């Protein structure tokens, strides 16, 4: 029954066309099912199906009988049921549910996961007062990272100043979230590049992927500042050939035999593992490397130094310019009639199609150029040795 309920919920919401008033008719049947079902597992499955199917939508007319469903399930002893019915009620335009969701996000005693999901819903809903709430959360350790990511959705003049004032205290992952938000709009990017020039933000913190995101803003002033403060995003062909010759010398067959594969795994996890999987571990954004020509250093170096030379269509980056001024570059993972799910180098972002001003597929890979530039020569050797090895090795002991 549980799997059947989830399947029914998901398929009905996803497959049926919306009515003219943006009310997917199958929701009425699901509301009726929830009103009659007393099995908590069935309730959760149906609510999960509805949540997944409607994810990213901002406004949907409430299904018939939803007020009764909300009243019934809000009193459930199961926390997930209460949370999901509240979130759906916000989507269906219930002002009291919206107020309750804000209370959940602000409640420091509440579960961190529930608070994060509440905050994400408020951001997706573009609920009034959300920017102020996000700024408040910059001083809340449990919600700091989702707050930083959420601020990218809003054009707020003081956002760069607030982020940069706290930047020095952030850990590496939090800094990455902060910089991704600062790379989302021209005004924010200029503030970030000024901070790099003043050494408030280390130049090494600005990855090649982030620099490319800044370049994708297509703003002349930003481009000039990026070139002056950080450097060129894409080297000329002659420069890439010179780099290839350099790394061939660094990573000779003799040198690779003496390299430390364990240290190479540590470099891989820092540089590549967020996107690529190897030996069953790592990300799933980019192609699996285990079966590739990874044992051929020449092949690996060419792919890393010129990642955009040959890019399969499924891995080509799409640039979205939103009518709010935000720019998002990433891979389109799924697309419905109303919502895009975009994988950026740091997160998944749901975007309403009605918010997209311009959409452009680029013949580029999500992998940026310049990945090897921050590495020491020995780190390059270790990385290539790890990639070309026969199996997994342990990480270095700390």
N, C-alpha and C positions, 0 to 999 in steps of 0.2 A: 504493500500500500504506500509506503513512504516514497519509494523511487517513482511509483506511478504518479503520485501527487506532484512531485517535483517536475516530472516530465510534462505532465499536463499544463502546469503553471508556466513553464518556460516556453513550450511550443505555442500555446495559445497567445501569449503576450507577444512573442517574436514574429509569428507567422501571420497573424491576422492584421489587415490594414486598419489604420486608425480612421475614426470617423471624422467628419468635417470639424467637429469641436475638439479635436485632439483627444478623444475618449476611445481607447481601444475597447471595443465591445466585450471581448472575452473577460475583462476585469470584473464585469457584473457577475459572471458565473463563478469566478474565483472568490469574490466577496461572499457569495452565497455559500460556497464550500467552507469557507472559514467560519461563517456564522453558525454552521451546523456541526462542524468537526470539534470534537472534544479531545482527540488524541494530540498531545503536544508535538509528537514527531511529525504528524501530518501537517499541523499548523506551521511548524518551522520549515518544512519542505516547500509548502506553497508560498510562504512569505519569502523564502530564499529565491524561489523561481521568479516571483514578481520583482524582487529587488534587482536581480541580475538582468532581467529583461528590460527594466525601466532605467537602469543605471545611466547616468549622464543627462537624463531628461530634466528639465527645469520646472515645467508646469504640466500636470495631467489632471483632467477632470476626475473627480472622485467617482468610483463605481457606485452603483445603486446599493444602498444599505451599508455603506462603509462606516457611517457614524456608529451604528450598532456594533460592527466588528471592532472598531477602535475601542469602544467602551468595554467590550467583553475581553479583548486580548490585553488591554492595558492593565487589567487586574490579574494577569497570568503570573504564576509563581516562577515561570521560566524567564530569565533575564534576556535571552536572545529574542524571544517572542515579543517582550515588551519593547525592546530596542527597535526591532524591525517594524513593528506596527507604528511606532512613533515616527520613524524616518519616512515611511510611506505616507503617513498622514500629512507630513510636511510637504511632500511632493504633491499631494492632492489639495494643497492650499488651506490647510487648517491652521488658523493663526495661533490658537492655543498650543497646538503641537509644536509650532515654530518656537514659541516662547519656552516650552519645556526642553526643546533640543538645545537652545542656548544655555539654559541652566545646566544641562548635562555637560556641555563643553566647558563651562566655567567651574564646575564642581571639582575641586582638588581632591576630594575624598572618593570620587567615582573611579571606576576601572579605566585605566589609561587607554585601552583599546576602544572602549565605548566613547570616551571623550574624543579620541582621534576621529572615529567614524562620524560623530556628531559634527565636528568641525569641518570635515570634508563635505558633508551634506550641505552645510551652510554655505560653503564656498561654491559648490556646484549650483545651489539655488540662487546664488548672488543675493542672499538675504540682506535686508537693510541692517546696518550696524556691524556687518561681518568684518570689514577692514579694521575697525577699532578693536574688535575682539582679537583679531590676529595679532595686532601690534601688542596688545596686552599679554598675549601668550609668548612673546619673545623673551619674557622673563620667567616662563614656566618650563623647567627642564623637561617635563614629560611631554609637553606639546610643542616644544621649540621647533623641531624639524618639520612637522606638518604645518605649523604656522608659517615658517619660512617659505615652504612650497606654495601654500595658499596665497601668499601675498603677490605672487606672480600674476594672479588673475585680476588684480585691481591696479588701476593707475592712481597711485597716491604719491604726491610730491615728496613727502618726508620718509618714504620707505627706504631709500638708499642710506640716508643719514642714520636711521634707527638700526639698520642691519650692520653698517660699518662701525658704529659705536661699540657694538658687542662682538665684532668679528674676532678679535684677538683671543677671546676666551673660548671660542668654538673648537671642538675636536675636528678631525679631518673630514668625517662624513657630514657633519653639520656645516662646515665650510663649503663643501661641494654643493649642498642644498642652497646655501646663501648666494653663492656665485651664480648658480643656475638661474635664480630669480633675478639677480642683477643683470644677467645677460638677456633678459626677456624683452627689454624695451630700450630704445635709444637713450633716453634720459638716464635710466638706471645704469646702462653700460658706460656712459661717460663718467658718472660718479665712481664706478668701479675702477675704470682706467686711471682716473685721477688718484685714487687710493693706491693703485699699483705704483704709480710714479712717485708718490710720497712714501712708499714702502710700508704703508698701512696694511696692504695686502701683498704678500710675497709674489713675485713674478712667477715662481715655480708653482704656485697654487692655481694659476690660470692654465689649465690643460689645453692641449691642442684641440680637443673636442669643444671646449668652452669657447676658445678663440674663434672657431669656425661658427659657432652659434652667434657670436657677436658680429662676425662678418656677414652672416645671413640677414642681419637687420637692414642691410642695404642703405645705410645712412652715411653720407659722405664725411661728415664731421667725425662720426664714430670710426669709420675706416682709417682716417688720418691719425686719430689718436691711437688706435690699435697698432698701426704700423710703427708709430713713434715710440710707444711704450712697451709693446710686446714683441712685434716683429711681423714678418710675412706669414700668412696662413698657409699658402701653397707655394712652395719653392718652384723655380723654373726647372724645365726638363734637364738642362745641363747641370743644375745643382743637384738634382736627384741622382744623376749618373755619378757625380763626384762623391755623393754620400754612399752610394752602393760600393764604389771602389774602396772607400774608407772602411766600411764595415766588413768587406771581404778580407781585408788585411787584419782587422781586429779579431775576426772569427775564423781563423784558418783551421783546417782539419786537425792540426797538431794542438792548437789552443783549445778546441772544443773537447778533445779527449781528456784534457786536464781540468775542465770546468766542473763546477759544483752543481749538480742537478737539484740538490735540495735547496740551495740558495736560489737557483733558477725558478723553482716552484714558488718561492716567496715573491720574486719579481713578477711572475705570471699572475699571482693572486692580486697583486697591487695594480698591475697594468692592464691585464686582459680578462681576468675571470669574471668581471661584472657582465661581460657580453658573451664570451666564448666558454664552452665546456671542453674539458680534456680529461680523459680517464674517468669519465662519469661525474666530474665535479666542475661546477662553474655555472655561468649564466646561459640562458637560452635565447638571447636576443639575436645573436649572430650565429653563423654556422658552427656545428660541432667540429672540433679539430682532430679528434682521435683518428679518423680515417683519411685525413688529408695528406698532402705531400710535406708534412711537417719535418720529416727527417732530412729534407733537402734544404740546407741553409740558404742557398741561392734563391730558391723559390720563396722561402719565408721572408727573406730580406726584400725581395721585389714587391711582395704583397704588402708588407708593412710600410715601405718607403713610398709606394704609389698605390694606395688602397682603392683609388677610384678608377684604375685602368680598366678593370673588368668587374662589373657589379651586376649580379643577377637581379632581375626586376623586383623580386620579392624583398630584396635587401637594399633597394634604392630609397634614399631619404626623400620625404615629402615636406615641403615648407608650407606652413599655414600662417597667414597674416590675419589676425582677428580684428574685428571692428573696434575693439577696445585699445588697439595699439600694440598688443602683445604678439610676439612671433614665436612659433613653436616649430622645431625641426625634429623629425623622427620617422619611425616606420609606422605605417598604418596597419595595426594588428587586426582590427575588425571594423566593419562599417555597416550601420543600419540606415534606415531612411532618414533618421534624425541625428544620430550620434556617431562620432569617430572615436576610436580608442587608439591613441598614439603612444608608441614606445619611444621615449627620449633616452639619452645616455644615462639619465639618473632616475626616471620614474615613468609610470604610466599616467597619461592625462586623458580624461574624457572631454571631448569638445563637441558642443552642439553645432551642427552644420549651419544653423542660422547665424552663428557668431563669426563664421569664416568669411572674410572679405576677399581673400585671394588664396588659391591653393595651387601649388606648383610642385610637380615631381621633378627631382633633380637626379642627374645621372651620377650620383655620389653614394658612397658607402657611409654607414653610420660611423665606421672607424675613421678617425681623423689621421691626418699626416702628422709627423713629428713625434710619434710615440716613443721612439728610441732616444730622442734628443736629451731628455733629462737623465738618462741612464749613464752610469760609468761604463767604461770599456769592459770590465770584468762582469758587470751585471748583464751586458748584452751577451757575452759568451755563455754565462750561466743560463740565461733564458733560452738561447738557441739549443743548448745541450738538453735542457729539460724538455723542450718541445720535441726534440728528435729522439727521445728515449723510448724504450720498449714498454715501460709501465710506470705506475705511480711510485713516488718516493715520499718520504716523510718531510715535513717542514723542518727547518733548522731549529735546534734547541735554543731557547731564549736564555 
